[in-house]
Amino acid sequence: MNTLLGLAAALDAGTTNSRDLVERCLHAIDAPEGEGPRVFTHVAREAARVQADAMDLLRRAGRAPGPFAGIPFSAKDLCDIKGQPTPAGSVVLADAPAATSDAVVVARMLGAGFVLIGRTNMTEFAFSGLGINPHHGTPASPWDRASRRIPGGSSSGAAVSISDGMAFAAIGTDTGGSCRVPAAMCGVVGYKPTARRVPITGILPLSPSLDSVGPLANSVACCALVDAVLAGETAVPPAPAPLSGLRLAVPSNIMLDGLDRDVAAAFARTLEVLEEAGVRLIELAFPALDEAYRVQARASFASVESFAWHRTLLDRRRDGYDP
């Protein structure tokens, strides 16, 4: 598995270098039968190569900015990147003015020495958990590529960039599941940090009250390390926590309603594994979920706040939106 700790060790030992890692990612992106054209809205080929060479020189001089310097990452298409427009998977903003600075999270990743490989496709304006994009195509989940299964969204390209080895870390966003859903559907790890833990400055909004910037990667440890970088903290490998004696609540209302048979079986197996590890499971009802579900059936924070942001643009360019 291409974990950040494993790659950092290989870079430190000299058994690989940043340029090799970038070329590996570009090879995966350019694979003729691969998902590259649907995963990326922009590939920073030459910039990534130049940055990789710079990181290799700094590492040889003992001046690498961090242990993960030289590792390629991808950024969701709603992140500001200096010198580029921020279309957020749309066509109506494709000709928007270029960003004058990087989003805070992009700047922090670059400051830690990560190499930006490109911008990833997404559900237009992050408004869906399916991952479908009619403008740039929809990358297929690696679980069943022959049937073109959806990847989940809205951070669809971010998840597939990890599953297909096109990047080793990805910046996604999560308002109601947009990191976690595609991670689950593509077999990688995705995490939604507590809102405001990670700055959203320079991120095109969906619902500012709920938006979070989060990582997608190949392991829980990878996500913890990227999360620390995004939050402006020191990235320290997490120590395994004992599960014995941990109490977890299993909600008995709303959350498990209408599960697909296979998903329900997988969830049941997960609970069994946790119990075998010593976790104490407690089934609990959360009445507030019933009320929240009833209220949100009419209008959600995301729909109200996104309409407030899009209202003027909809008046001018409604026909360019994905219905």
Secondary structure, DSSP 8 states (H G I E B T S, - for coil): ---HHHHHHHHHHTSS-HHHHHHHHHHHHH-TTSSHHHHEEEE-HHHHHHHHHHHHHHHHTT--SSTTTT-EEEEETTB--TTS---TT-STTTTS---SS--HHHHHHHHTT-EEEEEE--SGGG--SS---TTT-----GGGGGGT----SSSHHHHHHHHTTS-SEEEEEESSSTTHHHHHHHTSEE----TTSS--TTB--S-TTT-EEEEEESSHHHHHHHHHHHTTS----------TT-EEEEE-SSTTTT--HHHHHHHHHHHHHHHHTT-EEEEE--HHHHHHHHHHTT--HHHHHHHHHHHHHHHHHGGGS--
